[in-house]
Amino acid sequence: MKGNASQSKPSSSSSTQRSHNKSRQGRGGYQRAYDERKRPVRSLWVRNGRYYAQLSIEDPDTGAKKTRRVPLEGCRTTAEARAQLDKLKVQRASRELPLLKRAPKFMDYVETY
């Protein structure tokens, strides 16, 4: 009886899914930053060797909060990036955070002014 049974085809979706996940974590994806004890640093990400802080920022126009990844300038180590992240958190608490929003398109700018 088993000789007549049809053989199951290897599912191609699982192999496709694995290769898809590898590509997401590769060159362009954000990866968690780890401290010297190999523990993940909360709200700190690395992408292509550059550090990013993930902050929840309130939009001054609408008042809605959005989560944004802010690039940290001049950081070569996780310790330096962590120090800049702490500075950004203090600026956010005292409402001195610079405007972290995309500039309007030229056509929108012309209509406004």
Secondary structure, 3 states (H helix, E strand, C coil): CCCCCCCCCCCHHHHHHHHHHHHHCCCCCCEEEECCCCCEEEEEEEECCEEEEEEEEECCCCCCEEEEEEECCCCCCHHHHHHHHHHHHHHHHCCCCCCCCCCCCHHHHHHHC
